[in-house]
Amino acid sequence: GTQLVSWSAARVHDLIWAVHYIADALQVGEESCSPYTNLPWLLRFAADLHSKGMAWHTDWFGNASAFPRTAVRSGFNSWTHGVNNAQAIKHGAVWARQSDDAIASTAQSLQAWRVLMQHHGQPHGAFAADEHLAGVMPSRGTELCVVVEAMWSLALTAQASLEDSTAVESLDAAEQLAINALPGGLSDDLWSHPYLQFSNAFEARPDTVDHVWASDGLNAGMYGLAPNYECCTSNFHQGYPKLVANLFFEAIADQMVIVSMWLPSSLKTVEVGGGALIELRTNYPFGTNAEFMVANPASFHLKLRVPAFLRAAAGPHEGIATLRVWVEGHERIVELVNGFLVYNIPAWPLPEPRTAVRLEWGAHPRVVRSHSASQGSSIFVGPMLMTPDLGESWTLARRYAYQAADWDVTSP
């Protein structure tokens, strides 16, 4: 048949994910060892799409002679396009459901992320792509669509992971994007955003003639309603809702709830813990404690991913050494296994929830040196990237309907 071309070829695995979603919806209630046994036509359609799209692993992320290790300065195409790469991270994870080797297929997604971050990674947790892959210089930009699409790809990689180590690495990356890169690409009121954000920018101005980005327009660096192009205006909204939808995972067969990130949230299970109600109360990433308020008619296991910054530091007064855990009011041993803590939550017969688990930890400033000499070092407190207060001023450039506006942002 005819091969897919252009955007459809580059982003085919988003369509395959949608096909799988439809198959799941049609299959609800069916008794089958395979989720697609009774829907072979959808399976064939997905396989046809997979065969006719761009082969992101073999031809790009897994091909050292093809993947660019520095900023792309010419020959821009679908392979070098930043958002295409962000969406393509999910290619292996999505195809894992039909692959003969789900573990290897999901590992392809993680390899894609590693390659992107090694050669184009920025301190805020995203990779540089000011339209096309842009290297490691912190003065190069990252499109807002890259951030939210990468978050979604990494969440799907965690979903598909059959090994804890793969899930943890994917969630570590998604958390950095959610806490550092996405807030850096939005105004406080969400009515404006820059098309491109930069790790070390001191201004965000319209009509920037003398700019470093390779192919975007003069307004790509300013905060506005739709600077440079409208795609980010219509797309940035997916970032946090999809993140929230992936804060908890349920493993019904194991009677387990998996907590992917320590963010304020709640969950009402159906088949785990007899219909458990779980509320996570915390000010993370700003605070240093969290409480799980739980009401559960039946016992279940609570599996908590420990943030990367706690796992990375190994001193006697930092990192995992600062983490303390109480279960049902009794302090427990912090036994980290593949990035997770697992505790049994006994049945609670009362309707009102109690503090089933409490966590406390330290979050001290730390200096993180980049693997690239051109980036130097960054300062983090907990998971958060620090920046000096430049005392910037926001001057209105153009007003639109409601609170939407374009801004000229400068610092003294």
C-alpha positions in Angstrom: 0.0 0.0 0.0 0.9 3.7 -0.1 3.3 4.9 2.5 2.3 7.7 4.9 4.0 11.0 4.3 4.8 14.3 6.1 3.1 14.8 9.5 1.0 11.6 9.2 4.2 9.5 8.8 6.1 11.3 11.6 3.2 11.2 14.2 1.6 7.9 13.2 1.9 6.4 16.7 -0.4 9.0 18.1 -3.0 7.6 15.7 -2.1 4.0 16.7 -2.6 4.9 20.4 -6.1 6.2 19.4 -6.8 2.9 17.6 -5.8 1.0 20.7 -8.0 3.2 22.8 -11.0 2.5 20.6 -10.2 -1.2 20.7 -10.2 -1.1 24.5 -13.5 0.7 24.6 -15.2 -1.8 22.3 -13.7 -4.7 24.2 -15.0 -3.7 27.6 -16.7 -6.7 29.2 -15.3 -9.3 26.8 -13.8 -12.4 28.2 -10.5 -12.9 26.4 -6.8 -13.5 27.1 -5.9 -10.8 24.6 -7.5 -7.4 24.5 -7.8 -7.5 20.8 -8.9 -11.1 20.1 -12.3 -10.1 18.8 -11.2 -7.0 16.9 -8.7 -8.3 14.4 -9.6 -5.6 11.9 -8.4 -2.8 14.3 -5.3 -4.8 15.0 -4.5 -5.1 11.3 -5.2 -1.4 10.8 -2.8 -0.5 13.6 -0.1 -2.8 12.1 -0.6 -1.3 8.7 -0.1 2.2 10.2 3.0 1.1 12.0 4.6 -0.4 8.8 3.9 2.8 6.8 5.1 5.4 9.2 8.6 6.7 9.9 10.8 4.1 11.6 11.9 6.2 14.5 14.0 3.6 16.2 15.9 2.0 13.4 16.3 5.1 11.3 16.8 7.8 13.9 17.1 7.3 17.6 18.9 4.0 17.2 21.0 5.1 14.3 24.1 6.9 15.5 25.1 7.9 12.0 21.8 9.7 11.4 20.8 11.3 14.7 22.4 14.8 15.0 24.7 15.2 18.0 24.8 19.0 17.7 22.4 21.8 16.7 20.8 21.3 13.3 21.7 24.3 11.2 20.5 23.2 7.7 18.6 20.4 6.0 15.6 20.9 8.3 13.0 18.1 7.8 10.5 15.9 9.6 13.3 14.0 11.4 14.9 17.1 12.9 11.6 18.7 13.9 11.4 19.1 17.6 7.7 18.4 18.2 7.9 15.3 15.9 10.8 14.0 18.1 8.8 14.7 21.3 5.8 12.8 19.9 8.0 10.0 18.5 9.4 9.2 22.0 6.2 7.2 22.5 6.6 5.1 19.4 8.0 2.1 21.1 5.7 2.3 24.2 2.6 2.5 22.0 3.7 -0.3 19.8 4.6 -2.5 22.8 1.0 -3.6 23.0 1.2 -5.4 19.7 4.9 -6.1 19.7 6.4 -9.6 20.1 8.7 -8.2 22.7 6.9 -5.6 24.8 10.0 -5.0 27.1 12.3 -4.3 24.2 9.7 -2.1 22.5 9.2 0.0 25.5 12.9 0.3 26.0 13.1 2.0 22.6 11.0 4.9 24.0 13.4 5.3 26.9 16.4 5.1 24.5 14.8 7.9 22.4 14.6 10.1 25.5 18.1 9.4 26.6 19.5 10.2 23.1 17.6 13.5 22.9 18.7 14.6 26.4 22.3 13.5 25.9 22.8 15.7 22.8 20.1 18.4 23.2 19.1 18.3 26.8 18.6 21.5 28.9 18.7 22.1 32.6 15.0 22.6 32.9 14.4 19.0 31.8 13.4 19.4 28.2 15.5 19.1 25.1 16.3 22.2 23.0 14.3 22.4 19.7 13.7 26.0 18.6 11.7 24.4 15.8 14.4 21.9 15.1 16.9 20.1 17.4 19.2 22.8 18.8 22.0 21.2 20.8 22.9 21.9 24.4 23.7 25.6 24.5 21.4 27.1 27.2 20.7 30.1 24.9 18.9 27.9 22.5 15.1 27.5 22.9 12.5 24.8 23.4 9.0 25.1 21.9 6.1 24.8 24.4 4.6 22.0 22.3 7.8 20.0 22.8 7.3 20.1 26.5 3.7 18.9 26.7 4.1 16.3 23.9 7.2 14.9 25.7 5.3 14.7 29.0 2.6 12.7 27.3 5.1 10.4 25.6 6.9 9.7 28.9 3.6 9.1 30.7 2.7 6.5 28.1 6.2 5.0 28.4 5.6 4.6 32.2 2.2 3.0 31.5 3.6 0.5 29.1 6.6 -0.4 31.3 6.8 -4.0 32.5 9.9 -3.2 34.6 10.0 -0.8 37.5 13.3 0.7 36.4 11.9 1.8 33.1 8.8 3.3 34.7 10.8 5.2 37.2 13.2 6.7 34.7 10.2 7.8 32.5 8.4 9.3 35.5 11.6 11.1 36.7 11.8 12.8 33.3 8.1 13.7 33.2 8.3 15.2 36.7 11.1 17.5 35.7 9.1 18.7 32.7 6.0 19.3 34.8 7.8 21.1 37.6 10.4 23.1 35.7 9.9 23.2 31.9 6.1 23.6 31.7 5.8 26.5 34.2 8.7 28.2 32.4 6.6 28.2 29.3 3.4 29.8 30.8 2.4 33.1 32.3 0.9 33.1 35.8 -2.6 33.5 34.5 -2.2 31.1 31.5 -3.3 33.8 29.1 0.1 34.2 27.4 3.1 32.0 26.7 6.3 32.2 24.7 6.6 30.0 21.6 10.2 29.3 22.8 11.6 29.3 26.3 15.3 29.4 27.2 17.2 28.1 30.1 19.2 31.4 30.6 17.1 34.1 29.0 16.9 37.5 30.7 14.2 39.0 28.5 11.3 37.9 26.3 10.6 40.6 23.7 8.6 41.0 20.5 10.3 41.8 17.2 13.6 40.3 18.2 15.7 40.8 15.0 19.0 39.7 16.6 18.1 36.2 17.8 19.9 32.9 18.1 17.1 30.5 17.1 17.5 29.0 13.6 14.2 29.2 11.8 11.4 30.7 13.9 10.0 34.2 13.5 10.8 37.5 15.3 8.2 37.0 18.0 9.0 33.4 19.0 10.6 34.5 22.3 7.9 36.8 23.6 5.0 36.1 25.9 1.8 36.4 23.9 -1.5 34.9 22.9 -0.1 33.1 19.8 3.5 34.1 19.3 5.1 32.8 16.1 2.5 30.2 15.5 -0.9 29.2 16.9 -0.1 25.5 17.7 1.1 26.0 21.3 -2.0 28.1 22.0 -4.2 25.2 21.2 -1.9 22.5 22.5 -0.4 23.5 25.9 -3.6 22.7 27.7 -2.9 19.0 27.5 0.1 19.2 29.7 -1.3 19.2 33.2 -4.6 17.3 32.6 -2.7 14.3 31.2 -0.2 14.5 34.0 -3.0 14.4 36.6 -4.5 11.4 34.8 -1.3 9.6 35.3 -0.6 10.4 39.0 -2.0 7.0 40.0 -1.9 3.6 38.4 -4.0 0.6 39.6 -2.7 -3.0 39.5 -5.9 -4.9 40.1 -4.4 -8.4 40.1 -1.9 -7.3 42.7 -4.4 -5.2 44.7 -1.9 -2.3 44.5 -2.1 1.4 43.9 1.0 3.0 42.4 1.7 6.6 43.1 3.8 8.1 40.2 4.4 11.6 41.7 3.9 13.3 45.1 1.6 16.0 43.9 -1.7 17.1 45.5 -4.3 14.7 44.2 -7.0 12.1 45.0 -8.2 8.8 43.7 -11.3 6.6 44.2 -10.6 3.1 43.2 -13.2 0.6 42.0 -11.5 -2.8 42.4 -8.5 -2.2 44.6 -8.8 -2.0 48.4 -12.6 -2.7 48.2 -13.1 0.7 46.6 -10.5 2.8 48.4 -10.5 6.6 48.7 -7.0 8.0 48.6 -6.1 11.7 49.1 -2.5 12.9 48.8 -2.1 16.1 50.9 1.2 17.9 50.2 2.8 21.1 49.0 5.4 19.2 47.0 7.6 20.4 45.3 7.6 23.3 47.6 7.0 21.5 50.9 8.9 18.6 52.5 6.1 16.4 53.8 3.2 14.4 52.4 0.2 12.6 53.9 -1.9 9.9 52.4 -5.5 10.1 53.8 -7.0 6.7 53.1 -10.4 5.0 53.7 -10.3 1.4 52.4 -12.7 -1.4 53.3 -10.1 -4.0 52.2 -6.3 -4.1 52.5 -4.1 -3.2 49.6 -0.5 -2.3 48.8 0.6 1.3 48.2 3.6 1.6 46.0 5.3 5.0 46.0 7.9 6.3 43.5 10.6 8.2 45.3 11.6 11.4 43.5 15.0 11.3 41.7 16.6 14.0 43.8 16.1 11.9 46.9 17.5 8.8 45.3 20.5 10.6 43.8 22.0 12.1 46.9 23.8 9.6 49.1 25.3 11.7 51.9 24.5 11.1 55.6 22.3 14.2 55.8 20.9 14.4 52.3 18.8 12.5 49.8 17.4 9.2 50.9 19.0 9.5 54.3 16.5 12.3 55.1 13.4 10.4 54.1 11.2 9.1 57.0 8.0 7.1 56.6 5.2 6.4 59.0 2.5 3.8 58.3 -0.5 3.8 60.5 1.5 6.0 62.9 4.4 3.7 63.2 7.8 4.6 61.7 8.9 2.1 59.0 12.1 1.2 57.4 12.9 3.0 54.1 13.6 0.1 51.9 14.0 1.4 48.3 13.6 -1.2 45.5 14.0 -0.1 41.9 13.0 3.5 42.9 9.9 2.5 44.8 8.7 2.0 48.3 5.9 -0.5 49.0 3.7 -0.7 52.1 0.7 -2.7 53.0 -2.3 -0.6 54.0 -4.6 -2.6 56.3 -8.3 -2.5 56.0 -10.0 0.5 57.6 -13.7 -0.1 58.5 -14.7 3.5 59.2 -16.0 5.8 56.5 -13.8 8.7 57.5 -10.2 8.5 56.1 -7.2 8.4 58.4 -3.5 9.3 57.8 -2.4 5.9 56.6 1.1 7.0 55.4 3.1 10.1 56.2 6.4 11.1 54.6 9.0 13.7 55.6 12.2 14.5 53.7 14.9 17.1 53.3 15.4 19.3 50.3 18.7 21.1 50.5 20.2 23.3 47.7 22.6 21.3 45.5 24.8 22.1 42.6 24.3 19.9 39.5 27.1 20.0 36.9 26.0 19.4 33.4 27.6 16.7 31.2 28.2 19.5 28.7 30.8 22.1 29.4 28.8 24.7 27.5 26.0 24.5 30.2 28.2 24.7 33.3 26.2 24.1 36.6 22.7 24.6 37.8 21.3 24.9 41.3 18.3 22.8 42.4 16.3 22.7 45.6 14.5 19.4 45.7 13.3 18.9 42.1 13.1 22.6 41.3 15.6 24.4 39.1 16.5 27.8 40.7 16.9 31.1 38.9 17.8 34.6 40.2 15.0 37.1 40.6 15.8 39.5 37.8 13.0 42.0 38.8 11.6 41.8 35.3 9.0 44.3 34.1 6.0 43.4 31.9 5.0 46.1 29.3 1.7 45.6 27.4 2.3 45.3 23.7 -1.1 44.3 22.5 -4.4 43.5 24.2 -6.9 40.9 22.9 -10.3 39.7 24.2 -10.6 38.7 27.8 -7.2 38.7 29.5 -5.2 37.6 26.5 -2.3 39.9 25.6 1.2 40.2 24.1 4.0 41.4 26.4 7.4 42.9 26.2 9.3 41.5 29.2 12.6 43.0 30.2 14.9 43.0 33.2 17.1 45.9 34.5 
